[in-house]
Amino acid sequence: MRLGITVTGTTAAGDGMWPDDGVAAVVGSGEHIVLGPGLADDDLRADVLAMALIVAAVMGDRPAGHPCAVTAPGGVVLIFRTRVPRPGPGPGLLATRLARACGRDTASAAFEYTVADGPAEAAAMLALRHPWLVASGEPLASASA
């Protein structure tokens, strides 16, 4: 199965290109993941990547009615560095299972996250200028499942 998800990283900690130090990753439109600067620890980076991959795979712009679905009408999800120690049903539990299936011995690969309610809020939340955040001069295309 091919998901078509692009994963990149940034080292742009202090140049205004990253929202703040508390953001571990940005997922855009279910197709793009940017891992934040300062994820120097391989274990932390692997867990954040697991969470971002699951969020990218299950996000959409409309409610799907499934407990694992992430509804992001703005097409953007920010994943924070705050780990959820005991994830309940949802993307955090799936991320933990993914990390473990890939050989990580982790109690949790779940992290707190937030979604944008629409393109305007997404642009305001981020203030990033990555190419995938702008489509034809308009901020952020809607996510698709």
C-alpha positions as CSV (number, residue, x, y, z in Angstrom):
1,M,0.0,0.0,0.0
2,R,1.3,3.4,-0.9
3,L,0.2,6.4,1.0
4,G,2.0,9.1,-1.0
5,I,3.2,11.0,2.1
6,T,6.3,13.2,1.8
7,V,8.5,13.6,4.9
8,T,11.0,16.3,5.3
9,G,12.8,18.0,8.2
10,T,13.9,21.4,9.1
11,T,16.8,22.9,11.0
12,A,15.3,26.4,10.8
13,A,14.9,26.8,14.6
14,G,15.5,30.5,14.9
15,D,14.7,32.0,11.5
16,G,11.0,32.5,11.9
17,M,10.1,29.5,9.7
18,W,9.0,27.3,12.5
19,P,6.0,28.1,14.8
20,D,7.7,27.6,18.1
21,D,9.9,25.1,20.0
22,G,6.8,23.3,21.4
23,V,5.8,22.1,17.9
24,A,7.4,18.7,17.0
25,A,5.9,18.3,13.5
26,V,3.4,19.8,11.0
27,V,1.2,17.6,8.9
28,G,-0.3,19.3,5.8
29,S,-3.3,18.0,3.8
30,G,-2.5,14.4,4.8
31,E,0.3,14.4,2.3
32,H,3.2,16.3,3.8
33,I,5.0,16.0,7.1
34,V,7.7,18.4,8.3
35,L,9.6,17.3,11.4
36,G,10.6,20.2,13.6
37,P,14.1,21.3,14.5
38,G,15.5,20.1,17.8
39,L,14.4,16.5,17.5
40,A,18.0,15.4,18.0
41,D,17.1,12.2,19.9
42,D,16.5,9.4,17.5
43,D,13.9,7.8,19.8
44,L,11.9,11.0,20.0
45,R,12.2,11.6,16.3
46,A,10.9,8.0,15.6
47,D,8.0,8.4,17.9
48,V,7.0,11.8,16.5
49,L,7.3,10.4,13.0
50,A,5.0,7.5,13.9
51,M,2.4,10.0,15.3
52,A,2.7,12.2,12.2
53,L,2.4,9.2,9.8
54,I,-0.8,8.1,11.5
55,V,-2.3,11.6,11.6
56,A,-1.5,12.0,7.9
57,A,-3.1,8.7,7.1
58,V,-6.3,9.3,9.0
59,M,-6.9,13.0,8.5
60,G,-9.6,14.5,6.4
61,D,-11.5,17.8,5.9
62,R,-14.9,16.4,7.1
63,P,-15.9,14.3,10.1
64,A,-15.5,10.6,9.2
65,G,-17.4,9.2,12.2
66,H,-14.5,7.0,13.2
67,P,-12.7,7.3,16.6
68,C,-9.3,7.3,14.9
69,A,-10.1,9.9,12.3
70,V,-8.6,13.4,12.6
71,T,-10.9,16.1,11.1
72,A,-8.8,19.0,9.9
73,P,-10.9,21.3,7.6
74,G,-7.9,23.7,7.4
75,G,-5.7,20.9,6.1
76,V,-3.1,21.4,8.9
77,V,-2.3,19.5,12.1
78,L,0.4,20.7,14.5
79,I,1.9,17.9,16.7
80,F,3.4,19.1,19.9
81,R,6.3,17.8,21.9
82,T,4.0,16.9,24.8
83,R,3.8,13.1,25.0
84,V,0.5,11.5,26.0
85,P,1.7,8.8,28.5
86,R,-1.3,6.4,28.2
87,P,-3.0,7.0,24.8
88,G,-6.6,6.0,24.6
89,P,-8.4,4.9,21.4
90,G,-7.4,7.1,18.5
91,P,-4.4,8.2,16.5
92,G,-2.1,8.1,19.5
93,L,-2.7,4.5,20.2
94,L,-2.3,3.6,16.5
95,A,1.0,5.6,16.5
96,T,2.2,3.7,19.6
97,R,1.4,0.4,17.9
98,L,3.2,1.5,14.7
99,A,6.3,2.5,16.6
100,R,6.3,-0.8,18.4
101,A,5.8,-2.8,15.2
102,C,8.9,-1.0,13.8
103,G,11.0,-2.1,16.8
104,R,10.6,0.8,19.2
105,D,10.3,-0.2,22.8
106,T,8.2,2.7,23.8
107,A,5.4,3.2,26.3
108,S,3.8,5.8,24.1
109,A,4.3,7.4,20.7
110,A,1.3,9.6,21.2
111,F,1.6,13.4,21.3
112,E,-0.8,16.2,21.9
113,Y,-1.9,17.9,18.6
114,T,-4.2,20.6,17.4
115,V,-6.0,21.2,14.1
116,A,-6.9,24.3,12.1
117,D,-10.6,25.0,11.7
118,G,-10.1,26.4,8.2
119,P,-7.5,27.8,5.8
120,A,-7.3,31.2,7.4
121,E,-6.7,29.8,10.9
122,A,-4.2,27.4,9.5
123,A,-2.2,30.2,7.9
124,A,-2.4,32.2,11.1
125,M,-1.4,29.2,13.3
126,L,1.7,28.5,11.2
127,A,3.1,31.7,9.6
128,L,5.3,29.2,7.6
129,R,6.2,29.6,4.0
130,H,6.9,26.0,2.9
131,P,5.8,25.5,-0.7
132,W,3.1,22.9,0.2
133,L,1.4,25.5,2.4
134,V,0.5,27.8,-0.4
135,A,-1.5,26.7,-3.5
136,S,-2.0,29.3,-6.3
137,G,-1.5,32.2,-3.8
138,E,-4.3,30.9,-1.5
139,P,-3.4,29.7,1.9
140,L,-3.6,25.9,2.3
141,A,-5.8,23.6,0.3
142,S,-8.3,21.5,2.2
143,A,-7.2,18.1,3.3
144,S,-8.6,15.0,1.6
145,A,-9.0,11.5,3.1
